[in-house]
Amino acid sequence: MAWNEPGGNGKDPWSGKGGDQGPPDLDEVVKKLQDKFGGIFGGGKPSRGDGSIGGSSGPGSKSIGVIFAIALVVWIASGIYIIEPAERGVILRFGAYSETTQPGPHWHIPFPFEKVFPVNVDQLSSFRHTAKMLTRDENIVDVEFTIQSRILDAADYLFQDRDPDKTMRDATETTVREIIGKSDLDFILTQGRGAIAVSIKSGAQGLIDTYKTGLIITSVNMQPAKPPEQVKSAFDDAIKAREDKEKLENQAEAYANEVVPQARGEAARRTANANAYRDRVIAEAEGDVSRFLAVLKEYQLAPEVTRERLYLDAIESMLAQTSKVMLDTEEGNSLMYLPLDKLIQSAEQVKDSSQQSFSSKEGARNQTNTGNLRNVDRSRGVR
């Protein structure tokens, strides 16, 4: 029940007294507040006692000035901030982007004029993307990528895109599907990992630069792709066959590297021998021609003497190849000289030559017999 309704307690909540009294005087309320604040700041009571608002004393005004100066210093000092080496400071002035500050101590106009947002630009963030995708040759492959990124432009990261991290994930997935869709399964499973990772990094970076996310992709790591489980055994066989092919190709290349230089060396040696033989034959022919021309010239001057000289040279050359020596004596018949050491040496040479001829004949006879036996077996149907 209200205090002023019939049957109420009759007490006025404004004055603390009962009865039908009105609200308190405004001058009295102001006076009381002035007295309280004057006591706090060290001021005296009003100079006039008529209840009107009087001026405060001198010490109170000085205290207010000191407090205002301290508050101003504190407000100015609150504008000092320090940016860490791994951070960049983004300053907003009246809610709009103003500038980006580098690491170190700085000052800005404090609240409510400017605000500073430190952003860590060296911290790496990573996420993993796994999906089943369709290749160009209409096969399904399981791929897994790990993408690492960091902030490149702090202002773009904060204000140009609502969710830069999500934008980067979407751009990466789009690029992965595009590149995997343009590649064959065989290329993805074997030697294409490095090239695909580079292409994904370049394509995704182009997309996030278009959206001005302020991010930069530092690395893209592609895990070994896996074929579907239903055809995994067939792909394993194909990979093993490819490895065997590469091994055989390497062996063939090594053999070629070994044989080709030998063949080239042999060809060079034979070419050099042929050139030497050609030069020797030409030189001998030229020498024979020169000698014949010299003999011819002498023969034309003295035919009898030259003919005798040629005869003696011919006989000398013929007798030099025999093991018999003829001695011409004046008193008696000719004496035959038989050098036993030369005869024994000649006999051994003849024996060796006969043995070599016999061996070659035996080998030819054996080959002939072997060929005849093979012909007989082939006629009988025996292999």
C-alpha positions in Angstrom: 0.0 0.0 0.0 1.4 3.4 -1.0 2.3 5.9 1.7 -0.1 8.5 0.4 -3.1 6.2 -0.1 -5.9 6.0 2.5 -4.8 3.7 5.2 -1.1 4.1 4.6 1.5 4.9 7.1 1.6 8.5 6.1 5.4 8.7 5.9 7.1 10.7 3.2 10.0 8.7 1.7 11.7 12.0 0.5 11.8 13.7 3.9 11.6 10.8 6.3 8.6 12.4 8.0 5.0 11.6 8.0 2.3 13.8 6.7 1.4 15.3 3.3 4.7 17.1 2.6 6.0 17.7 -1.0 9.4 16.8 -2.5 12.6 18.2 -1.0 13.9 21.6 -2.1 16.3 21.5 -5.0 18.6 24.1 -3.5 19.0 22.0 -0.4 19.9 18.9 -2.4 22.6 20.8 -4.4 24.0 22.3 -1.2 24.4 18.9 0.4 26.2 17.5 -2.7 28.4 20.6 -2.8 29.3 20.1 0.9 30.2 16.4 0.2 32.4 17.1 -2.8 34.0 20.1 -1.0 35.0 17.8 1.8 36.5 15.3 -0.6 38.6 17.8 -2.5 39.5 19.8 0.7 37.2 22.8 0.1 35.3 24.7 2.7 31.6 25.3 3.2 29.7 27.8 1.1 30.6 31.4 2.0 26.9 32.4 2.2 24.5 30.8 4.6 21.3 31.5 2.7 21.3 28.1 1.0 22.4 29.5 -2.4 25.3 27.9 -4.3 28.5 29.7 -3.6 32.0 29.5 -5.1 34.5 26.9 -3.8 37.6 27.9 -2.1 41.1 28.2 -3.7 42.6 24.9 -2.4 39.7 22.9 -3.9 40.3 24.4 -7.4 44.0 23.6 -7.2 43.3 20.0 -6.3 41.0 19.6 -9.2 43.7 20.9 -11.5 46.3 18.5 -10.2 43.9 15.6 -10.6 43.1 16.7 -14.1 46.8 17.0 -14.9 47.5 13.5 -13.5 44.6 12.1 -15.5 46.0 13.7 -18.7 49.5 12.3 -18.1 48.0 8.8 -17.5 45.9 9.2 -20.6 48.9 10.2 -22.7 51.1 7.4 -21.2 48.4 4.9 -22.1 49.2 5.5 -25.7 52.6 4.0 -25.4 52.8 0.4 -26.8 55.5 -2.1 -27.8 55.4 -4.4 -30.8 57.3 -7.6 -30.5 59.8 -8.7 -33.2 57.4 -11.4 -34.5 54.4 -8.9 -34.6 53.1 -6.0 -36.6 50.9 -3.3 -35.1 47.7 -2.4 -37.0 46.3 1.0 -35.9 42.6 2.0 -36.3 41.8 5.7 -36.1 38.1 6.3 -35.4 37.4 2.7 -36.5 39.2 3.0 -39.9 42.6 1.5 -40.8 45.4 4.1 -40.4 48.8 2.4 -40.6 50.9 -0.7 -39.8 53.8 -0.3 -37.3 57.0 -2.3 -37.2 58.5 -4.0 -34.1 59.7 -1.6 -31.4 58.2 1.0 -29.0 55.5 3.4 -30.5 52.9 5.9 -29.4 49.4 6.4 -30.6 46.5 8.6 -29.6 44.8 6.7 -26.8 41.2 5.6 -26.5 38.7 6.6 -27.9 40.6 8.0 -30.9 42.9 5.1 -31.9 43.2 1.4 -31.2 46.2 -0.9 -31.7 45.9 -4.6 -32.7 49.2 -6.6 -32.6 49.3 -9.4 -35.1 51.9 -12.2 -35.1 53.2 -12.6 -38.6 55.9 -15.2 -38.0 53.8 -17.9 -36.5 53.1 -20.8 -38.9 49.7 -22.4 -39.1 49.0 -25.7 -40.8 46.1 -27.9 -41.8 45.6 -31.2 -43.4 43.4 -31.9 -46.4 42.3 -35.4 -47.3 39.9 -36.4 -50.0 38.9 -38.9 -52.7 39.3 -37.4 -56.1 38.7 -38.3 -59.7 41.7 -38.3 -62.1 41.8 -37.5 -65.8 41.7 -41.1 -66.8 38.6 -41.6 -64.7 40.1 -43.3 -61.7 39.6 -42.6 -58.0 42.6 -41.8 -55.8 43.0 -41.0 -52.2 45.2 -37.9 -51.7 46.4 -36.2 -48.5 48.1 -32.8 -48.3 49.6 -30.8 -45.5 49.6 -27.0 -46.1 51.6 -24.5 -43.9 51.0 -20.7 -44.1 51.7 -17.5 -42.2 50.5 -13.9 -42.3 52.1 -11.7 -44.9 50.0 -8.5 -44.6 48.5 -7.9 -41.2 46.0 -5.3 -42.4 44.7 -7.4 -45.2 44.4 -10.4 -42.9 42.3 -8.4 -40.4 40.0 -6.3 -42.7 40.0 -7.6 -46.3 38.4 -11.0 -45.7 35.9 -12.1 -43.1 37.6 -15.5 -42.5 41.0 -15.7 -44.3 41.8 -19.2 -42.9 38.6 -20.6 -44.3 39.2 -18.9 -47.6 42.6 -20.4 -47.8 41.2 -23.9 -47.1 38.6 -23.5 -49.8 41.2 -22.2 -52.3 43.5 -25.1 -51.6 40.7 -27.7 -52.0 39.7 -26.0 -55.3 43.3 -26.1 -56.6 43.8 -29.7 -55.5 40.7 -30.9 -57.3 41.7 -29.0 -60.4 45.2 -30.3 -60.6 44.3 -33.9 -59.7 41.5 -33.8 -62.2 44.0 -32.9 -65.0 46.5 -35.6 -64.0 46.6 -39.4 -64.8 46.5 -41.8 -61.9 49.8 -43.4 -62.9 51.5 -40.0 -62.8 50.0 -39.2 -59.4 51.1 -42.5 -57.9 54.7 -42.5 -59.2 56.9 -39.5 -60.1 54.3 -36.7 -60.0 54.3 -35.9 -56.2 56.8 -33.1 -56.4 55.3 -31.4 -59.5 51.8 -31.6 -58.1 52.8 -30.1 -54.8 54.5 -27.1 -56.6 51.4 -26.6 -58.8 49.0 -26.7 -55.9 51.1 -24.1 -54.0 51.2 -21.8 -57.0 47.5 -22.1 -57.8 46.3 -21.7 -54.2 48.5 -18.7 -53.6 47.1 -17.0 -56.7 43.5 -17.5 -55.4 44.1 -16.2 -51.9 46.0 -13.2 -53.4 42.9 -12.5 -55.4 40.8 -12.4 -52.2 43.4 -10.3 -50.4 43.6 -12.6 -47.4 47.0 -11.4 -46.4 48.3 -15.0 -46.1 51.3 -16.7 -47.8 51.6 -20.4 -48.3 55.1 -21.5 -47.2 55.0 -25.2 -48.0 52.7 -27.9 -49.5 53.6 -31.6 -48.7 51.9 -34.3 -50.5 51.7 -37.8 -48.9 52.0 -40.9 -51.1 48.7 -41.3 -53.0 46.8 -44.5 -52.6 44.6 -46.3 -55.2 41.3 -47.7 -54.1 41.4 -50.9 -52.1 39.6 -52.8 -54.8 42.4 -52.4 -57.3 45.3 -52.0 -55.0 46.8 -55.4 -55.8 46.7 -54.7 -59.6 48.4 -51.4 -59.0 51.1 -53.0 -56.9 51.8 -55.4 -59.7 52.0 -52.6 -62.2 54.4 -50.7 -59.9 56.6 -53.8 -59.6 56.7 -54.3 -63.3 57.7 -50.7 -63.8 60.5 -51.1 -61.2 61.7 -54.2 -63.1 61.6 -52.2 -66.3 63.7 -49.4 -64.8 66.2 -52.0 -63.4 66.6 -53.7 -66.8 67.0 -50.3 -68.5 69.7 -49.3 -66.1 71.5 -52.6 -66.6 71.3 -52.2 -70.4 72.5 -48.7 -70.1 75.4 -49.8 -68.0 76.3 -52.5 -70.5 76.1 -50.0 -73.3 78.4 -47.6 -71.4 80.9 -50.5 -71.0 80.8 -51.9 -74.5 80.5 -48.8 -76.6 83.8 -47.2 -75.4 85.6 -50.5 -76.0 84.1 -50.7 -79.5 85.1 -47.1 -80.2 88.6 -47.8 -78.9 88.9 -50.9 -81.1 87.7 -49.0 -84.1 90.1 -46.2 -83.4 93.0 -48.7 -83.1 92.1 -50.5 -86.3 91.8 -47.2 -88.1 95.2 -46.1 -86.8 96.7 -49.5 -87.9 95.1 -49.1 -91.4 96.5 -45.6 -91.7 99.9 -46.8 -90.6 99.8 -49.7 -93.1 98.7 -47.4 -95.9 101.6 -45.0 -95.1 104.0 -47.9 -94.9 102.9 -49.4 -98.2 103.0 -46.0 -99.9 106.5 -45.3 -98.5 107.8 -48.7 -99.5 106.3 -48.3 -103.0 107.8 -44.8 -103.3 111.2 -46.3 -102.1 111.0 -49.1 -104.6 110.2 -46.6 -107.4 113.1 -44.4 -106.3 115.5 -47.4 -106.1 114.3 -48.7 -109.5 114.8 -45.3 -111.1 118.3 -45.1 -109.6 119.1 -48.5 -110.9 117.6 -47.7 -114.3 119.8 -44.6 -114.5 122.9 -46.6 -113.7 121.9 -49.4 -116.1 121.5 -46.9 -118.9 125.1 -45.7 -118.2 126.7 -49.1 -117.8 124.5 -52.0 -118.7 127.0 -54.8 -118.2 128.2 -53.7 -114.8 124.7 -53.1 -113.6 123.4 -56.5 -114.9 126.3 -58.2 -113.1 125.5 -56.3 -109.9 121.9 -57.2 -110.0 122.8 -60.9 -110.5 125.1 -60.9 -107.6 122.5 -59.2 -105.3 119.8 -61.7 -106.3 122.1 -64.7 -105.6 123.1 -63.2 -102.3 119.6 -62.8 -101.2 118.7 -66.3 -102.2 121.7 -67.9 -100.5 121.1 -65.9 -97.4 117.8 -67.8 -96.8 119.5 -71.3 -96.9 121.3 -73.1 -94.1 124.0 -74.4 -96.4 127.3 -72.5 -97.0 129.3 -73.1 -100.2 133.1 -72.5 -100.0 134.9 -72.0 -103.3 138.5 -73.2 -103.2 141.1 -72.7 -105.8 143.0 -76.1 -105.5 140.2 -78.6 -105.2 136.5 -79.3 -105.3 133.9 -77.2 -103.5 133.5 -77.9 -99.8 130.1 -78.1 -98.3 129.8 -76.6 -94.8 126.9 -77.9 -92.7 126.2 -75.8 -89.5 124.6 -78.2 -87.1 123.0 -75.6 -84.8 121.2 -74.0 -87.8 120.0 -77.4 -89.0 118.6 -78.4 -85.5 116.8 -75.0 -85.3 115.3 -75.5 -88.7 114.2 -79.0 -87.8 112.4 -77.7 -84.7 110.6 -75.0 -86.7 109.5 -77.6 -89.2 108.2 -79.8 -86.4 106.2 -77.0 -84.7 104.7 -76.0 -88.0 103.6 -79.6 -88.7 102.0 -79.9 -85.3 100.1 -76.7 -85.8 98.9 -77.9 -89.2 97.9 -81.2 -87.7 95.9 -79.5 -84.9 94.1 -77.3 -87.3 93.2 -80.3 -89.4 92.0 -82.3 -86.4 89.8 -79.3 -85.3 88.3 -79.0 -88.8 87.7 -82.8 -88.9 86.0 -82.7 -85.4 83.8 -79.8 -86.5 82.8 -81.7 -89.6 82.0 -84.8 -87.7 79.9 -82.8 -85.2 78.0 -81.2 -88.0 77.3 -84.5 -89.6 76.1 -86.0 -86.3 73.7 -83.0 -85.8 72.4 -83.5 -89.3 71.7 -87.2 -88.6 70.0 -86.4 -85.3 67.9 -83.7 -87.0 66.9 -86.2 -89.7 65.8 -88.6 -87.0 63.8 -85.9 -85.2 66.2 -85.6 -82.2 67.0 -82.1 -80.8 
